[in-house]
Amino acid sequence: MDTATIATIKKELGYYSQTELLNVCLRLAKFKKENKELLTYLLFEAENEQHYIDSVKRDMDDAFAAINTKNYYMIKKSVRKILTTVKKYIRYSQNKETEVVLLLYFCRKLRTMKPSFTRNTVLRNSYQTQLRMAKNTIAKLHEDLQYDYGMEVDKLES
């Protein structure tokens, strides 16, 4: 089966009634967890972006607290999982400021983690990559926000 393009799907959805669209959305939500998470964001969280950011930060705090710090293999695995989850939440939002806030928070949490991430090459490279991504996204924001977040990035780089 060939997958239709977004334009084709959009055109086809234009022909559906409200009830049919509701049924399609519900069926889509039942199919995969990520679809349900995205619909949850769009329906309940999109109106209050700050609340969404706070809830993602709480999830990150819990995940960092649950990391098994006995060896670096487990730390790397856990940090990679946290980062994957954060990236998924960023994709749901599609807001550049939210992306910067969450990436900088991730870097802050990684920096304060014990044992230090600097002793492991993979963790250090992951940290630097996320800082670089945050910098690139900051460049796309308003000038005032660029200055504020730029100061935060400078603190994390030193």
QUIRA-V978278 format. One record per helix or strand of 3 or more residues. SS is the DSSP state (~ for helix, > for strand). FROM is the first residue (numbers start at 0). TO is the last residue. If there is no record, write none. Layout:
ss = <SS | SS>
from = <FROM | FROM>
to = <TO | TO>
This chain:
ss = <~ | ~ | ~ | ~ | ~ | ~ | ~ | ~ | ~>
from = <5 | 17 | 32 | 48 | 71 | 95 | 116 | 120 | 142>
to = <12 | 30 | 44 | 64 | 92 | 111 | 118 | 137 | 156>
